[in-house]
Amino acid sequence: MSDLTIINYNGQRVLTTAQLAESYGTDGRIVSNNFNRNKERYTEGKHFIALRGDEKRVFLNRHQFDDSSKNAAVLYLWTEKGAWLHAKSLNTDEAWDAYEMLVDEYYNVREQLPQPPQSLELALQAALEHEREIKSIKSDVNYLKGSMRVDTLQQQEIQQAAKQSVIQALGGIDSIAYKEMSKKVFSSFWREFKQHFKVPRYGDIPKAKFEEAIRFIQLWRPSTSLQMEIDQYNSQMSFV
């Protein structure tokens, strides 16, 4: 984040849409689309600053941008709270990690201006209040990260690992047990899997438990009675 061009507007640090997208590892159009779909959640002055007309022209004359910001009808500048809403909208580990770095290394850096003695106490109170807000936001971030569900790729990995584990337990795809009772064994596996993780479907597993889910699959074995039934079917292969 240290290579971000510092932008201050009316005493607070802000980011352009292009800078925010670069920080979150996404495209500026995605950031803009997320904003347009959720405009009712954003408040001008709190989450963003919109520059138009002469105000925009004066701002651009003082800053040099290599992106398309100067061609936009409205130039959006995102505050710290606006960046939080975008991280929530993207809802990826990368976005949350980038947001935390923005707070620590960009938004939370304050200009060290000399303070008149009589305003020192007020400045300290403001700093303490800001620190409380940061802690509250970080707490929300950690909660949201902890409640995120496994993504599509992780769901596919779980499904593929489960398929391999069950087929192995049945004695292979060419075994008699696979032909006769694969549905029963798969059903048994998924029932135990969902009971263990206390979820209605495997796609509801939290991201934080993905590695545990893979480990469960690798260690899973059929119950004793089910294994005996598998062995009984496969023993018939010796007499075929």
Secondary structure, 3 states (H helix, E strand, C coil): CCCCCCCEECCEECEEHHHHHHHHCCCHHHHHHHHHHCHHHCCECCCEEEECHHHHHHHHHHCCCCCHHHHCCCEEEECHHHHHHHHHHHCCHHHHHHHHHHHHHHHCCCCCCCCCHHHHHHHHHHHHHHHHHHHHHHHHHHHHHHHCECCHHHHHHHHHHHHHHHHHHHCCCCCHHHHHHHHHHHHHHHHHHHHHHCCCCHHHCEHHHHHHHHHHHHHCCCCHHHHHHHHHHHHHHHHC
